[in-house]
Amino acid sequence: MDARSIIAQVRDRIPLDGHAAEWFARGLASGEVTDAQAGAFAMAVLLNGLGEAGRVALASAMRDSGKLLEWQLPGPVIDKHSTGGIGDCTSLLLAPALAACGAYVPMISGRGLGHTGGTLDKLEAIPGYRADVPVEELYALVADIGCAIVGATADIAPADRRLYAIRDVTSTVESIDLITASILSKKLAAGLEALVLDVKVGTGAFMKSGAEAEALAKSLVRTANDAGCRTMALITDMNQPLAASAGNALEVMEALATLTGDEINQRLWDVTIALGAEALVLADLAESARDGADQLGEALRSGRAAEHFGRMIAALGGPVDFVERYPDRLPAAPVMYGVHAQQAGFIGAIDGLAIGHAVVHLGGGRLKGGDAVNPSVGLSEIMPLGEPVEKGEVIARVHAATEDAAERACAAVVKAMKISAQPPEIPPLIPNRVT
């Protein structure tokens, strides 16, 4: 068996069996499969698909390409995963809130992918934060604090670490089969008892339509449950950024404002509570979603979630006073421009993909593998859908490294945010639930 024959098999729509998937995953982890071959495999999967059996085979093979975590804790081990969106910083709220409710949350996260932001990139905007820790330290952190948001170590699903980076630079991010295998290889390797999924739909998501999002959600839920991990999914709206900011330090700032109660973003709060409530039910820590929502709301409002977050940041190398002084501890871009409405009316539509690309081109994401990310750049004060505006009013603010970059981003945001004469119909925040 070799990489060329497996690529040809997928290219020719021959079902991927377990042996071929195992060989290819081992080759990804060992380096025997080259970058070119990994890219060709990813493109073949994107174009032709794997089918349900092939999807399970690839997810299982990538899970088994490294170490499987085993936990001995007095409470359930649970997690959440998002398929990627704009301004989505729910993980920063949800992990500590779940920990405050008695769960243990080893949240193994990723960096930015395509036009979407990554949780690790956000956290690495915090000075000193270490996202890469050995497994033994992860065990200790989760046991002590209740949560840790880290990257997959070289020991956990190494095949996915390799394929994940290649997908980002080969335009193969959108494949349902590759998304399913990537997400679940890490989550199943983490030894979870329960998993809740946030599947995004809309202009800023990989899945643009409700049908696409539902197909991905069903793929993820079915595969994970078949692998023995209790899983459900919420489909959530990404026809506008979830928070009012897009960019690493800026999203951390907004998440902390909500976490501490300084200034609550209602959409961010509502999605966090909904996901967390479902996770607590799956983990038998809540009798119903309403009970789970009440527990999470109390954990956030009381400051217990913020206390867990602060301990996690300090334990992973960040400032010990981060929660108390987060506005002073995050990097700020040297140039800030307002984006002005070209006419009066209402924010009628937001092209989330264009917003994401604007942040990437500012330096807040990666155009190719290995690119450095500037944590300070991005967008803030993005007006939501339906907001009335006057001509010349600021509808977003650009944070940039240079004036030229700021001007280009302003032009991109003007095109991305359509102003209409009549208020638009606002899509539901959580249009569907998949079990």
Order of alpha helices (4+ residues) and beta strands (2+ residues): alpha-alpha-alpha-alpha-beta-alpha-beta-alpha-alpha-beta-alpha-alpha-beta-alpha-beta-alpha-alpha-alpha-alpha-alpha-beta-beta-alpha-beta-beta-beta-alpha-beta-beta
